[in-house]
Amino acid sequence: MNTAQKFLLKLLVVLTAATLVAAGCGNDDDDDAAPASAPATEAPTQEPAATQAPAPAPMDDEVVAAFVFVGPVGDAGWTWAHDQGRRYAEAETGATTLFVENVPEVAEDFRAVALDFIENEGADVIFGTSFGYMDTMEELASEHPDVVFEHASGFKMNDTNFGNYFGRMYQPRYLSGMAAGAMTEADQIGYVAAFPIPEVLRGINAFTLGAQRTNPDVEVHVNWTFTWFDPALEGDAATALLEAGADVIAMHQDSTAPGLAAQEAGARWVSYNSDMSPFAPEAFITAPVWNWGPYYARIIEAVGDGSYVPDAYWGGMDDGIVTLAEPAADVPVEVIEEVLQVWEQIESGDWDVFTGEIRGQDGNVVVAAGETMDDGAMLSMDFFVEGVVGDAAPS
């Protein structure tokens, strides 16, 4: 049974249970109202994907693994997901794990934290979880050849002690777009986006292509925030999109604020990084989510047994580092069935998201019919596809 089939089985159990509960509850709406949204500092519980291969056994020689986080571990988003991965790896490998949160993408700040881990804590491996850490990590790797450095979302590496890792998040983003496209009544989706870099552009484009699959008339309107984590700014950006006519909000941000804004406006929401449904349950549709734990466990074990070799890892839905949260109960069954069909095509390698024909925002063909964009082109993406409203290269 593959990941998509297990997802369907789990979903059918959930939907069946929900139907039985609804049948038994009659019209006592007040007694069965959804709980109030949790505060933004409390993250939902999320277990590692069940489809992952078994994690390595605890090591004889304890490894000290240090994590540098760009945001707070309670953001319910990007940093929270990485911290869940840290916890998973610690439990599975027996390593000692350390972390510092809220480290800006400033060379001096990262260097100070990393050197403290190395010189005072005896770190054997340092994981840097934001793009802006890359150049400093490269320098530190050359200065400390006995320490392993692993960088999330970057592209630099060496052949001894510096690797990079990421996931093909564009794959579940496409699937989440399919669900969102089916749920909008205004044919207008707002997208709260952090920075105009390839990672974010790739996600917006994948989401838009998925939304167009289930709703050819949909437009995706982008509002840039130029921040990864700023709940007030993210909420304001979502509100502006809602006031301009969007009835669904998607996001490449780290807080729950866009979802809270959507719920307040009676709109719907696709979260990111984790299943944030407890924070805005009435708005939630689904979410593309991260599952970092098994990767962290594998790297820590490799450091511990001396088998570590730097790599440029870019895993996909086939190995579980990225996946899709369970959709809301009101997403049409036929849409879920189509999502699962596409999921299986992606997971099997029979098809991928950026397969043509695809046109750019200017109407020109960027991927010819029957061709699939290669990794280099995806990793350097600098344009919007047709159907996106906004500037791919804002000043």
C-alpha positions in Angstrom: 0.0 0.0 0.0 1.5 3.3 -1.1 1.3 6.7 0.7 -1.7 7.9 -1.2 -3.6 4.7 -0.5 -2.8 4.9 3.2 -3.9 8.5 3.2 -7.2 7.5 1.6 -7.8 4.7 4.1 -7.1 7.1 7.0 -9.4 9.7 5.5 -12.2 7.3 4.9 -12.0 6.3 8.6 -12.1 9.9 9.7 -15.0 10.8 7.4 -17.0 7.7 8.5 -16.5 8.6 12.1 -17.5 12.2 11.5 -20.7 11.0 9.7 -21.6 8.8 12.7 -21.0 11.5 15.2 -23.1 14.0 13.2 -25.9 11.5 13.0 -25.9 10.9 16.7 -25.7 14.6 17.6 -28.9 15.8 16.0 -29.1 19.6 16.0 -27.4 20.3 19.4 -25.0 22.8 17.7 -24.2 24.7 20.8 -23.0 21.6 22.7 -20.8 20.5 19.8 -19.3 23.7 18.7 -15.7 23.7 17.5 -13.2 24.8 20.2 -11.9 28.3 20.0 -8.7 28.9 18.0 -5.6 28.0 20.0 -3.1 30.8 20.7 -0.4 31.3 18.1 2.3 30.1 20.5 0.8 26.6 20.8 1.5 24.2 17.9 -0.7 21.3 17.0 0.6 17.8 17.6 1.9 16.1 14.5 3.5 12.7 14.3 6.0 11.7 11.7 4.5 10.2 8.5 3.8 6.6 8.9 5.2 5.8 5.5 8.8 6.6 6.4 11.3 3.8 6.6 12.2 2.7 10.1 14.6 5.1 11.8 18.1 3.9 12.7 18.8 2.2 16.0 20.3 4.3 18.8 24.1 4.7 18.4 26.8 3.5 20.6 28.7 6.8 20.4 26.5 9.7 21.3 26.4 12.5 18.7 25.8 16.1 19.6 23.5 17.6 17.0 22.8 21.4 17.0 20.0 23.2 15.3 19.9 26.8 14.4 16.3 28.1 13.8 15.3 31.3 12.1 12.0 31.6 14.0 10.4 30.5 17.3 9.7 26.8 17.8 6.1 27.7 18.8 5.3 29.3 15.4 3.2 26.2 14.4 5.0 26.5 11.0 8.5 26.2 9.5 10.5 26.2 12.7 8.0 24.1 14.6 8.2 21.4 11.9 12.0 21.4 12.1 11.8 21.1 15.9 9.5 18.2 15.6 12.1 16.6 13.3 14.8 17.3 15.9 12.7 15.7 18.7 12.0 12.7 16.5 15.7 12.3 15.6 16.8 12.5 19.2 14.4 9.8 20.3 15.3 7.5 17.4 19.1 7.8 17.5 19.9 8.6 21.2 21.8 11.7 20.1 22.0 14.8 22.2 20.2 17.6 20.4 20.5 21.3 21.1 18.8 24.3 19.5 18.7 28.1 19.4 15.6 29.8 18.0 15.1 33.3 16.4 18.5 33.6 14.9 18.4 36.2 12.2 19.8 35.6 8.7 22.8 37.7 9.6 26.4 36.3 9.2 27.6 37.5 12.6 24.6 36.2 14.4 24.8 32.8 12.9 28.5 32.5 13.3 28.3 33.4 17.0 25.7 30.7 17.7 27.5 28.1 15.6 30.8 28.7 17.3 29.2 28.4 20.7 27.8 25.1 19.7 31.2 23.9 18.5 33.5 25.3 21.1 31.3 25.0 24.2 28.9 22.2 23.5 31.0 19.9 21.4 28.7 19.8 18.4 29.4 17.1 15.8 26.8 18.3 13.3 25.1 21.6 12.9 21.8 22.0 11.0 21.0 25.5 9.7 17.4 25.8 8.7 17.1 29.0 6.7 18.4 30.1 3.3 20.3 33.1 4.6 22.6 31.0 6.7 24.2 29.4 3.6 27.4 31.5 3.0 28.3 31.6 6.7 27.9 27.8 6.9 30.2 27.4 3.9 32.9 29.4 5.6 32.5 27.6 8.9 32.7 24.2 7.2 36.1 25.1 5.8 37.3 26.4 9.2 36.0 23.3 11.1 36.6 20.2 9.0 35.7 17.9 11.9 32.2 19.2 12.2 29.4 18.4 9.7 27.3 21.2 8.4 23.9 20.6 6.9 22.0 23.5 5.3 18.2 23.5 4.6 17.0 25.0 1.3 20.4 26.1 -0.1 22.5 24.9 -3.0 26.2 25.1 -1.8 28.1 22.1 -0.5 31.6 20.6 -0.5 32.9 17.0 -0.8 33.8 16.5 2.9 31.6 18.1 5.6 29.0 20.4 4.1 25.8 19.3 2.5 22.3 20.7 1.7 18.8 19.3 1.9 15.3 20.2 1.0 12.0 18.7 -0.1 9.9 18.9 -3.3 7.2 20.9 -1.5 5.9 22.0 -4.9 4.3 18.5 -5.2 1.8 18.7 -2.2 1.4 22.4 -3.0 -0.1 21.4 -6.3 -2.4 19.0 -4.6 -3.5 21.7 -2.1 -4.1 24.0 -5.0 -6.5 21.4 -6.5 -8.5 21.4 -3.3 -8.5 25.2 -3.0 -9.5 25.7 -6.7 -12.6 23.5 -6.0 -13.5 25.5 -2.9 -13.4 29.1 -4.1 -16.7 30.6 -5.2 -15.2 33.9 -6.2 -12.6 32.3 -8.5 -10.0 34.4 -6.7 -7.5 33.1 -4.3 -5.1 35.3 -2.2 -1.6 34.1 -1.6 0.4 35.7 1.3 4.1 35.2 0.3 7.4 35.8 2.1 10.2 36.6 -0.4 10.4 36.5 -4.2 13.0 33.7 -4.3 12.8 30.5 -6.4 11.5 28.4 -3.6 8.5 30.7 -3.1 7.9 31.3 -6.8 7.9 27.6 -7.4 5.4 27.0 -4.7 3.0 29.7 -5.9 3.2 28.4 -9.5 2.6 24.8 -8.4 -0.3 25.9 -6.3 -1.8 27.9 -9.2 -1.4 25.0 -11.7 -3.2 22.7 -9.2 -6.0 25.2 -8.7 -6.4 25.6 -12.4 -6.8 21.9 -12.8 -10.0 21.9 -10.8 -11.1 25.4 -11.7 -9.9 26.8 -15.0 -11.3 30.3 -14.2 -9.3 30.8 -11.0 -6.8 33.6 -10.4 -4.2 33.6 -7.7 -3.4 37.1 -6.3 0.0 37.5 -4.6 0.8 39.8 -1.7 4.5 40.0 -0.7 5.4 40.6 3.0 9.2 40.4 2.8 9.3 38.4 6.1 9.2 34.8 7.1 7.5 35.2 10.4 5.6 38.4 11.3 2.0 37.5 12.4 0.8 41.1 12.4 2.1 41.7 8.8 0.9 38.4 7.6 -2.6 38.9 8.9 -2.7 42.4 7.4 -1.6 41.0 4.0 -4.3 38.3 4.1 -6.9 40.9 5.1 -6.0 43.1 2.1 -6.4 40.1 -0.2 -9.8 39.2 1.3 -11.0 42.8 1.0 -9.9 42.8 -2.6 -12.3 39.8 -3.3 -10.4 36.6 -2.5 -12.5 34.0 -0.6 -9.6 31.5 -0.1 -6.2 32.4 1.4 -3.0 30.4 0.7 0.4 31.2 2.1 4.2 30.7 2.2 4.5 32.1 5.7 5.3 30.7 9.1 2.5 31.9 11.4 -1.2 31.1 11.7 -2.3 34.7 11.1 -3.5 34.4 7.5 -5.8 31.6 8.6 -7.2 33.6 11.5 -7.8 36.5 9.1 -9.6 34.1 6.7 -11.8 32.6 9.4 -12.7 36.1 10.7 -13.8 37.0 7.2 -15.8 33.8 6.7 -13.3 32.7 4.0 -11.3 29.5 3.6 -7.6 28.8 4.1 -4.7 26.5 3.0 -2.0 26.6 5.6 1.7 25.6 5.2 4.4 23.7 7.0 2.0 21.8 9.3 -1.6 20.9 9.7 -2.7 24.2 11.4 -6.4 23.3 11.4 -6.8 23.7 15.2 -6.1 27.4 14.9 -8.8 28.2 12.3 -10.9 25.1 11.9 -13.8 26.7 10.1 -11.5 28.1 7.4 -9.1 25.2 7.0 -9.1 23.3 3.7 -5.8 21.3 3.8 -2.0 22.0 3.9 1.3 20.9 2.3 3.4 19.8 5.3 6.9 18.9 6.2 8.2 15.7 7.9 11.9 16.3 8.6 12.5 13.7 11.4 13.6 10.7 9.4 16.1 12.7 7.4 17.6 14.2 10.6 17.9 10.8 12.1 19.6 9.4 9.0 22.2 12.2 9.0 22.9 12.0 12.7 23.5 8.2 12.4 25.8 8.7 9.5 27.8 11.3 11.5 27.9 8.9 14.4 29.2 5.9 12.4 31.5 7.8 10.2 29.7 7.2 6.9 28.5 10.7 6.3 29.0 12.0 2.7 27.7 15.4 1.7 24.8 15.4 -0.7 22.4 17.8 -2.3 19.2 16.0 -1.1 15.9 17.0 -2.7 13.3 14.5 -1.6 9.7 14.3 -2.6 6.4 12.7 -1.8 7.8 9.3 -2.7 10.0 9.3 0.4 7.6 11.2 2.7 9.6 14.3 3.6 6.7 16.3 2.2 3.0 15.3 2.2 -0.5 16.6 2.4 -2.7 17.2 5.5 -6.1 15.6 5.6 -8.6 17.8 3.8 -11.6 19.4 5.4 -14.7 17.2 5.5 -16.6 19.5 3.0 -14.0 19.1 0.2 -16.0 17.3 -2.5 -15.3 13.5 -2.6 -14.7 13.7 -6.4 -12.0 16.3 -5.8 -10.3 14.1 -3.1 -10.4 11.2 -5.5 -8.7 13.2 -8.2 -6.1 14.5 -5.7 -5.3 10.9 -4.8 -5.0 9.9 -8.5 -2.5 12.7 -9.1 -0.7 11.9 -5.8 -0.1 8.3 -7.0 1.2 9.6 -10.3 3.7 11.9 -8.5 4.7 9.2 -6.0 5.3 6.6 -8.7 7.3 9.0 -10.9 4.9 8.7 -13.8 4.2 12.5 -13.8 5.4 15.6 -12.0 3.9 19.1 -11.5 5.9 21.1 -14.0 5.0 19.1 -17.1 3.8 21.0 -20.1 2.2 22.7 -21.7 2.7 25.5 -19.2 2.6 29.2 -20.1 4.1 32.1 -18.2 2.3 35.1 -16.9 3.0 36.8 -20.3 1.3 34.1 -22.2 4.5 32.6 -23.7 5.2 28.9 -23.4 7.7 28.1 -20.7 7.4 24.3 -20.8 6.4 22.6 -24.0 3.6 20.1 -24.2 4.8 16.7 -23.0 8.1 18.0 -21.6 8.9 18.2 -17.9 11.0 21.0 -16.4 14.4 19.8 -15.0 15.6 20.3 -11.5 18.0 23.1 -12.5 15.2 25.1 -14.0 12.9 24.5 -11.0 15.6 25.5 -8.5 16.2 28.7 -10.4 12.6 29.6 -11.2 12.1 33.4 -11.6 8.7 33.8 -13.2 5.0 33.4 -12.6 2.7 31.1 -14.6 -0.4 32.2 -16.3 -3.2 32.9 -13.8 -1.0 34.5 -11.2 -1.7 38.1 -10.5 1.3 40.0 -9.1 5.0 40.8 -9.6 7.5 37.9 -9.5 10.3 40.3 -9.1 9.1 43.2 -6.9 11.6 45.8 -5.7 
